[in-house]
Amino acid sequence: MPSAAPRRRRKVLIELPDPLTAASSDPPVHHVRAALDLRLRALMAHDPGTRTGADIEDLHQMRVSVRRMRAALKAARPLLDATWADGLRIELGWLGGALGPVRDLDVMLLRLRGEIAALPDVEQSAGEMLIGALQEEHAAARAEMLTALDAPRYSALLERLADAIRLPLPTPSATQAQPELSDLVRAEARKLRKAVTKAGEDPPDEVLHALRIHGKRVRYTGELVEPGLRRTPIGKSIKGLLGATAELQEVLGDHQDACVAEQRIRELLDGLGELPDAYVVFVAGRLVERERQRAEQKRDEWRAAWEQVDARIGDL
């Protein structure tokens, strides 16, 4: 449950044309436009629920929409006017930065509540002290997020995205060679493969997190181009890559969640002062140990998941 009181829904006054569709015969840049259309509609659909906080899934989906639009603009940068694309990505990055802290705290609160509920009663009471500190942080983050959603900058961003859907996207000079859709996903896949090679056999936690981000870019780029290539051999290969990359993301995501949870529990304990209750220290220690074990388990699994992705990259 959210820690802040529900907020009145605010209607997002952005009118859009009929939803865009993209056929395999359409130019690659039109597929980017259709992807932006799809994600903007999802963002707007989840805006009211994000404001009320009644269902944390609304914020999650809104944040995903922002991430996928940013990924689409980055992957499709060779197809677009670079200044225009980079400027729009900056504004989407600002919005993602406003949504992210609340979403991260939503996930952390769910995780901690689940762990603490399984403890003996006396330890649950101690665990609630950790949750209380996290709830205060959550309330402050929600207040900042809602301020951002009420700001003119947010309305201007929605209008800017709507204009991108209503009109053809700005493109480079006609003399500049344009890559095919398949080239976009190949480029991201090569970056991921290079990053894994550089990471070595036993990468630090932060490197595994970076690999997860690389994998996410491959997946989002694949989702961007796959509809336009669905009836082609390369389209089938990209679909297989999407499945394998999703598995890799899940393993690395679980690893990152455990690492973040461990660090946050330590920080919460530190925030309770020099002499916290002994039960609180004991519970925090148990929770930290569980998260460390989960992280190590996922560390043992990620290489096998990567090998499946690597095989799919070889099919492109």
C-alpha positions as CSV (number, residue, x, y, z in Angstrom):
1,M,0.0,0.0,0.0
2,P,1.3,3.5,-0.8
3,S,2.4,5.6,2.2
4,A,0.9,8.9,0.9
5,A,-2.8,9.7,0.8
6,P,-4.5,9.2,-2.6
7,R,-4.4,12.3,-4.8
8,R,-7.2,13.7,-7.0
9,R,-6.9,12.5,-10.5
10,R,-5.8,15.2,-13.0
11,K,-7.0,14.9,-16.6
12,V,-4.2,14.9,-19.1
13,L,-5.4,17.2,-21.8
14,I,-3.5,15.9,-24.8
15,E,-5.5,14.9,-27.9
16,L,-4.0,12.3,-30.2
17,P,-5.0,11.2,-33.6
18,D,-6.1,7.6,-34.3
19,P,-3.4,5.0,-33.2
20,L,-0.7,4.6,-35.8
21,T,0.1,1.3,-37.5
22,A,3.2,0.3,-39.3
23,A,3.4,-2.3,-42.1
24,S,6.6,-4.1,-43.1
25,S,6.7,-2.0,-46.2
26,D,6.7,1.3,-44.3
27,P,10.0,3.2,-44.0
28,P,12.0,2.3,-40.8
29,V,11.4,5.8,-39.4
30,H,7.7,5.3,-39.5
31,H,8.1,2.3,-37.2
32,V,9.8,4.5,-34.7
33,R,6.9,6.9,-34.9
34,A,4.4,4.1,-34.3
35,A,6.4,2.9,-31.3
36,L,6.4,6.4,-29.8
37,D,2.6,6.5,-30.4
38,L,2.1,3.2,-28.6
39,R,4.2,4.2,-25.6
40,L,2.8,7.7,-25.3
41,R,-0.7,6.3,-25.1
42,A,0.4,3.9,-22.4
43,L,2.1,6.7,-20.5
44,M,-1.1,8.8,-20.5
45,A,-3.3,5.8,-19.6
46,H,-1.3,5.2,-16.4
47,D,-0.9,8.9,-15.5
48,P,-4.1,9.1,-13.4
49,G,-3.3,6.0,-11.4
50,T,0.3,7.1,-10.9
51,R,-1.0,10.3,-9.3
52,T,-3.4,8.6,-6.9
53,G,-1.0,5.8,-6.0
54,A,-3.9,3.4,-5.6
55,D,-2.1,0.7,-7.6
56,I,1.7,0.8,-7.8
57,E,1.5,-1.0,-11.2
58,D,0.4,2.3,-12.8
59,L,3.7,4.0,-11.9
60,H,5.6,0.9,-13.0
61,Q,4.0,0.9,-16.5
62,M,4.4,4.7,-16.8
63,R,8.1,4.4,-16.1
64,V,8.4,1.5,-18.5
65,S,6.8,3.6,-21.2
66,V,9.3,6.4,-20.6
67,R,12.2,4.0,-20.7
68,R,11.1,2.4,-24.0
69,M,10.6,5.7,-25.7
70,R,14.1,6.7,-24.7
71,A,15.5,3.4,-25.9
72,A,13.7,3.7,-29.2
73,L,15.1,7.2,-29.8
74,K,18.6,6.1,-28.9
75,A,18.5,3.0,-31.1
76,A,16.9,4.9,-34.0
77,R,19.3,7.9,-33.7
78,P,20.8,7.1,-37.1
79,L,17.3,7.4,-38.7
80,L,16.5,10.7,-37.0
81,D,17.7,14.3,-36.7
82,A,20.2,13.8,-33.9
83,T,19.6,17.2,-32.2
84,W,15.9,16.6,-32.1
85,A,16.2,13.0,-30.9
86,D,18.8,13.9,-28.2
87,G,16.7,16.8,-26.9
88,L,13.6,14.7,-26.6
89,R,15.6,11.9,-24.8
90,I,16.8,14.5,-22.3
91,E,13.3,15.5,-21.4
92,L,12.2,11.9,-21.1
93,G,15.2,11.3,-18.9
94,W,14.0,14.1,-16.6
95,L,10.6,12.5,-16.4
96,G,12.1,9.1,-15.7
97,G,14.2,10.7,-13.0
98,A,11.0,12.0,-11.4
99,L,9.3,8.6,-11.5
100,G,12.2,6.4,-10.6
101,P,12.7,7.0,-6.9
102,V,9.1,6.3,-6.0
103,R,9.0,3.1,-8.1
104,D,12.3,1.9,-6.5
105,L,10.8,2.5,-3.1
106,D,7.6,0.7,-4.0
107,V,9.6,-2.3,-4.9
108,M,11.7,-2.1,-1.8
109,L,8.7,-1.8,0.5
110,L,7.0,-4.8,-1.1
111,R,10.2,-6.8,-0.7
112,L,10.8,-5.9,2.9
113,R,7.2,-6.4,3.9
114,G,7.2,-9.9,2.4
115,E,10.4,-10.8,4.2
116,I,9.3,-9.4,7.5
117,A,5.9,-11.1,7.4
118,A,7.7,-14.5,7.5
119,L,9.6,-13.7,10.7
120,P,8.5,-14.5,14.3
121,D,6.2,-11.9,15.9
122,V,8.9,-10.3,18.0
123,E,11.2,-9.9,15.0
124,Q,8.3,-8.5,12.9
125,S,8.0,-5.6,15.3
126,A,11.6,-4.8,15.0
127,G,11.4,-5.1,11.2
128,E,8.5,-2.6,11.2
129,M,11.0,0.1,12.4
130,L,12.9,-0.4,9.2
131,I,9.8,-0.2,7.1
132,G,8.7,3.0,8.9
133,A,11.9,4.7,7.9
134,L,11.4,3.6,4.3
135,Q,7.8,4.9,4.3
136,E,9.0,8.4,5.3
137,E,11.4,8.4,2.4
138,H,8.6,7.1,0.1
139,A,6.2,9.9,1.1
140,A,8.9,12.6,0.4
141,A,9.7,11.0,-3.0
142,R,6.0,10.9,-4.0
143,A,5.6,14.6,-3.1
144,E,8.5,15.4,-5.4
145,M,7.1,13.2,-8.2
146,L,3.7,14.8,-8.0
147,T,5.2,18.2,-8.2
148,A,7.0,17.2,-11.4
149,L,3.8,15.8,-12.9
150,D,2.0,19.1,-12.2
151,A,4.8,21.2,-13.7
152,P,4.6,22.9,-17.0
153,R,7.7,21.0,-18.1
154,Y,5.7,17.8,-18.0
155,S,2.8,19.2,-20.0
156,A,5.3,20.6,-22.6
157,L,6.9,17.1,-22.9
158,L,3.5,15.5,-23.6
159,E,2.8,18.1,-26.3
160,R,6.2,17.5,-27.8
161,L,5.6,13.8,-28.0
162,A,2.1,14.3,-29.4
163,D,3.6,16.5,-32.1
164,A,6.1,13.7,-32.9
165,I,3.2,11.4,-33.5
166,R,1.0,13.9,-35.5
167,L,3.8,14.8,-38.0
168,P,6.6,12.9,-39.8
169,L,9.7,12.6,-37.6
170,P,12.6,14.9,-38.3
171,T,15.3,13.0,-40.3
172,P,18.9,13.6,-41.3
173,S,19.9,14.9,-44.7
174,A,18.5,12.9,-47.6
175,T,22.1,12.2,-48.7
176,Q,22.9,10.4,-45.5
177,A,22.7,6.6,-45.7
178,Q,19.8,5.2,-43.7
179,P,20.2,1.8,-41.8
180,E,17.6,-0.9,-42.1
181,L,15.6,-1.9,-39.1
182,S,17.6,-5.1,-38.7
183,D,20.8,-3.0,-38.5
184,L,19.5,-1.2,-35.4
185,V,19.1,-4.4,-33.3
186,R,22.4,-5.8,-34.7
187,A,24.2,-2.7,-33.4
188,E,22.8,-3.0,-29.9
189,A,23.5,-6.8,-29.8
190,R,27.2,-6.1,-30.8
191,K,27.5,-3.6,-27.9
192,L,26.1,-6.2,-25.5
193,R,28.5,-8.9,-26.7
194,K,31.4,-6.5,-26.4
195,A,30.4,-5.5,-22.9
196,V,30.1,-9.1,-21.8
197,T,33.6,-9.9,-23.2
198,K,35.0,-6.9,-21.4
199,A,33.3,-7.8,-18.1
200,G,35.4,-11.0,-17.7
201,E,34.6,-14.2,-15.8
202,D,33.7,-12.7,-12.4
203,P,32.4,-9.2,-12.9
204,P,31.7,-6.9,-9.9
205,D,28.1,-6.2,-9.0
206,E,28.0,-2.9,-10.7
207,V,29.3,-4.4,-14.0
208,L,26.5,-7.0,-13.9
209,H,24.1,-4.1,-13.4
210,A,25.6,-2.4,-16.5
211,L,25.2,-5.6,-18.5
212,R,21.5,-5.7,-17.5
213,I,21.1,-2.2,-18.9
214,H,22.8,-3.3,-22.2
215,G,20.5,-6.3,-22.4
216,K,17.5,-4.0,-21.8
217,R,18.5,-1.9,-24.8
218,V,18.8,-4.9,-27.0
219,R,15.4,-6.1,-25.9
220,Y,13.7,-2.7,-26.4
221,T,15.4,-2.2,-29.8
222,G,14.2,-5.7,-30.8
223,E,10.7,-4.9,-29.7
224,L,10.9,-1.7,-31.8
225,V,11.9,-3.4,-35.1
226,E,10.3,-6.9,-34.7
227,P,6.8,-5.9,-35.9
228,G,8.2,-4.6,-39.2
229,L,10.2,-7.8,-39.8
230,R,7.8,-10.3,-38.4
231,R,7.2,-12.2,-41.7
232,T,10.9,-12.4,-42.5
233,P,13.7,-14.8,-41.5
234,I,15.5,-12.1,-39.6
235,G,12.2,-11.3,-37.8
236,K,12.1,-14.9,-36.4
237,S,15.7,-14.6,-35.2
238,I,14.9,-11.3,-33.5
239,K,11.9,-12.9,-31.8
240,G,14.2,-15.6,-30.5
241,L,16.6,-13.0,-29.3
242,L,13.9,-11.2,-27.4
243,G,13.0,-14.3,-25.5
244,A,16.6,-15.1,-24.5
245,T,17.3,-11.5,-23.6
246,A,14.2,-11.4,-21.3
247,E,15.6,-14.4,-19.5
248,L,19.0,-12.7,-19.1
249,Q,17.3,-9.5,-17.8
250,E,15.4,-11.5,-15.3
251,V,18.5,-13.1,-13.8
252,L,20.5,-9.9,-13.8
253,G,17.5,-8.0,-12.5
254,D,17.0,-10.4,-9.6
255,H,20.7,-10.0,-8.8
256,Q,20.5,-6.2,-8.9
257,D,17.4,-6.2,-6.7
258,A,19.1,-8.3,-4.1
259,C,22.2,-6.1,-4.1
260,V,20.1,-2.9,-3.8
261,A,18.0,-4.4,-1.0
262,E,21.1,-5.4,0.9
263,Q,22.5,-1.9,0.6
264,R,19.2,-0.2,1.5
265,I,18.8,-2.3,4.6
266,R,22.3,-1.3,5.8
267,E,21.4,2.3,5.1
268,L,18.2,2.1,7.0
269,L,20.0,0.6,10.0
270,D,22.6,3.3,9.9
271,G,19.8,5.9,9.9
272,L,18.4,4.7,13.2
273,G,21.3,6.2,15.1
274,E,24.3,4.9,17.0
275,L,22.4,2.6,19.4
276,P,19.5,1.0,17.6
277,D,17.4,-1.7,19.3
278,A,19.2,-5.0,19.4
279,Y,16.2,-6.8,17.8
280,V,16.3,-4.3,14.9
281,V,20.0,-5.0,14.4
282,F,19.4,-8.8,14.5
283,V,16.6,-8.6,12.0
284,A,18.5,-6.3,9.7
285,G,21.4,-8.8,9.8
286,R,19.1,-11.7,8.9
287,L,17.7,-9.8,6.0
288,V,21.1,-8.7,4.7
289,E,22.3,-12.3,4.7
290,R,19.3,-13.5,2.8
291,E,19.8,-10.8,0.1
292,R,23.5,-11.6,-0.2
293,Q,22.7,-15.3,-0.7
294,R,20.1,-14.4,-3.4
295,A,22.7,-12.2,-5.2
296,E,25.3,-15.0,-5.2
297,Q,22.8,-17.5,-6.5
298,K,21.9,-15.2,-9.5
299,R,25.6,-14.5,-10.1
300,D,26.0,-18.3,-10.6
301,E,23.2,-18.3,-13.1
302,W,23.9,-15.3,-15.3
303,R,26.6,-16.8,-17.5
304,A,24.3,-19.6,-18.7
305,A,21.6,-17.1,-19.5
306,W,24.1,-15.0,-21.5
307,E,25.2,-18.1,-23.6
308,Q,21.6,-18.4,-24.8
309,V,21.5,-14.7,-25.8
310,D,24.9,-15.1,-27.5
311,A,23.6,-18.0,-29.6
312,R,20.7,-15.9,-30.7
313,I,22.9,-13.0,-31.6
314,G,24.8,-15.4,-33.8
315,D,21.6,-16.1,-35.8
316,L,21.1,-12.4,-36.7
